[in-house]
Amino acid sequence: MSVIEATTALQYGIAGAMEAGEERIRRLLSVRRDSFVWIIVIAIAVVIALGLMAAWFIYCRNQGGWPALDMPSWSSGGTWKVYCAA
């Protein structure tokens, strides 16, 4: 390998490393644009949850009761109970 070939190979290697470093820095400094998507997804989930709770309340009131939620005991465990209490 001649000196010119070695110098050319070294220059290409340095140029490639610099490009890779610049790309990595550019990727780290870029602003994420998907945050608005998550805000919209969370807002839709909240609206759906409130709609389900409203439907549960309306259903229980039409049955003549109130919505009720029972939490299981901490010591013995169990299941959550969601029902309409009279």
Order of alpha helices (4+ residues) and beta strands (2+ residues): alpha-alpha-beta-beta
